[in-house]
Amino acid sequence: MASSFGSVFCGTQAVARYREGAWSPAVLEPLAPLALHPGAHGLHYGSSCFEGLKAYRHADGSVHVFRLDRHVARMQASADVLCLPKPGTEQLTEMVLSVVDAVRDEIPALPGALYIRPLLLGTLESVGAAGSPSTDAMLVVMTCPVGDYFAGGIRPLRIALEERRGRAAPGFGCVKTGSNYAAALRPVLHAKKAWKADQVLFCPDGDVQETGAANFLLIQEGAVHTKPLDDTILHGITRASVLELAPSLGLRVDESPLTVDELMSRSTDAEAALSGTAAVLTPVGTLIRGGYDHAVGNGQMGPVTKKLRESLMAIQSGEAPDTFGWLRRV
């Protein structure tokens, strides 16, 4: 049986620790369980965040990390919100690059990639610190060789609308922290069981936000429409890349609020997609509201979604020139 995405790991990790107001130098070591006190702050009070990005092996054998600077900046922003010791730009960048270089022989050829997972965890040993931040922390960078996310072929997704609750606690939607994903699991599992949905689109009080693991895009009449960035949604790097790429393909960008009623009325002759690092850009074929199916366009991947997806992947793979400066060679 083929392994699931992200369940196979490369043999090297990078680790650094924050104690007494300073980060230690990062150390490359064999992948192994972490030594962690059971009273660590992150285990009890959620002081942890992570990133997910990819490196690609091009046809000439060279290896390139996609939008490393944006991912470093987002992890630093997450650390600020969670009151965690913030990794320096140079240190986190070098940790990622050193691990990628160390495992370069384990990076699969296209359409595979190297999935990179930096993790920042509060390690203060105190279960009495619920009302104070962790003064100690651990930063780990691990990697996974991954194949095409859609091993069986890409297919349009079924998305259930959740109109009462949001994905994350107020002010925390922009943070890439595990608690947000855990909070989304129950409604997603319910939607899968009840309506065979693939994901849930959270729309509290009728405001179309994002799914449990990806940003949402509506594509119609030559424009890519998505919710403007605020602290309710994740500031997705793939989302940003699609919006930056769109004008070069003759598309307008519309970052403005969208209500559920507007979404439903517009979706009959539109395209919709989810954007994220793992799956890049994935078509949405069906919206489920109140238990009833509503097709998005003809229910299949639309031509604009296909064009955006292929154009972005061509840059990542080196098949098209990187005119945006998104790739960092290792």
ABEGO torsion letter per residue (X at the ends): XBBBBGABBBABBBBBBBBGGBBBBBBBBBBBBBBBBAABAAAAAGBBBBBBBBBBBBAAGBBBBBGAAAAAAAAAAAAAAAGBBBBBAAAAAAAAAAAAAAAAAABBBOABBBBBBBBBBBABBBAAAAABBBABBBBBBBBBBBBBABAAEBBBBBBBBBAABBABBBGAAABBBAAAAAAAAAAAAAAAAAAGBABBBBBBGGBBBBBAABBBBBBBGGBBBBBBBBAABBBBAAAAAAAAAAAAAGBBBBBBBBBAAAAAAAAAABBBBBBBAAAGBBBBABBBBGGBBBBBEAGBBBAAAAAAAAAAAAAAAGABBBAAGABBBX
